[in-house]
Amino acid sequence: MAISRETNFTVDGAPDDLLEPMVRALSDMRCHRFNRDGLVVTARTMINWRSVGEIMTVALSDAGNGQTRVDVASRSALRTVILDWGANNSNLRRFEAAFRKRIAALTKDPVATR
């Protein structure tokens, strides 16, 4: 049974407009092996000394009133992992911070994020 953590939050903007900043935020985290299905992106984190890597899934959906709901999940890449040393929680926090930073840069100067 792989360890998994999930969270969600809302941000201003339309889901279609936030797809690129979402992928760039995952790239900022050094994720790789991206797969996309509509507004859902799955990527893997890098292997490091305390983890064999995690699989992150981010889904964007319309929350109404010009906002987007962001559902984020991080789970251990191996089902046999019974202790993740906080890696999944760290991934969730790191993604939210990177995503909000990308959105802030987008609203200040759309050309700066490219």
N, C-alpha and C positions, 0 to 999 in steps of 0.2 A: 504494500500500500504506500504510494508516494505521498509525501507531505505536500499540502497545497494551502495557499492563502489567497483571499480575494478581498477586493475593496471596490468602491465606486465613488465618484465625485462628479460634480457638474462644472462646466466651464461655459463662458459666453462664446457664441458662434454657432454656425451650422455644421453638422457632422461632415458633410462633403468638403467643406473648407478646412477642416481640422485633420483630415487624413494625412496630408503631407507632414505637418508638424508632429503628428503622432509617430509616424515612421522615423522621422529624424530624431525624435527623442529616444526611441529604441536604439537607433544607431549610436547616439551619444553614449548609451550604456554599453556599447560594444557588442550588441546583439548581432546574430547572423542567422542564416537559413530562414529567411522571411517567406511566409506564405500568406496570401491574401484571399479572402472570400468576402466580397462586398466591402463592408465597413468593419470587418473583423480581421485583425492581423495577428499572426502567431510567429514568434521568433525564439531562438535559443540564446541563452547567455553563455558566456565563455566558461570553460573549465578553469578552476583555480585551485589553490592549495586546500581550500576547505569545502569545495563543492565539485561534483561531476557535471554541473550545469543544471539550469532550470529551463523550463518552457514557459514563456510568457504569452498570454493571450490578452489582447486589448480590443474591445468592441465599442464602437461609437453609435449612439442612437439619439434621436431627437427627444429632448426633454420638454419642448414647448417654450414659449416666451423667448425665443432666440437663444436658447441654451442647448447644450449637448451633454448627455449623460455618458460618462466614461466608465466602463466596467473593466477592471484589470484583475487578472489571475496570474499567479506564479506557482508552478508546481515542479517538484524535483523531476529531473529527466529519467531517473531510474526508479522503478517501483519498489526496489528493495531498500531505499533510503528510509531510515526510521528517525533520524535526527538531522535537521538541516542547518543547525547552528545560526538560525536567524536569517539565512540567505533569502528565503522567500519574502519575509517581511521587509528586508532591506531593498529587494527589487521593487516592491510596491512603492516604497517611499522615494527611491531614486527615480523611478519612472514619473511619478507625479511631479516631482521637482523639475525634472528635465522637460516634461511636457508643458508645464506652466511657464517655464523660461522660454521655450520655443514660441508659445502663444504671445507672450509679452513682446518678444522681438518682432513677431509678425505684425502686431498692432502698431508698433513704433515705426518700423520701416520694412515693408513687404519685401524689398530687394535684399535686405541684410541676411535673411534666413536661407538664401539659396546658395 
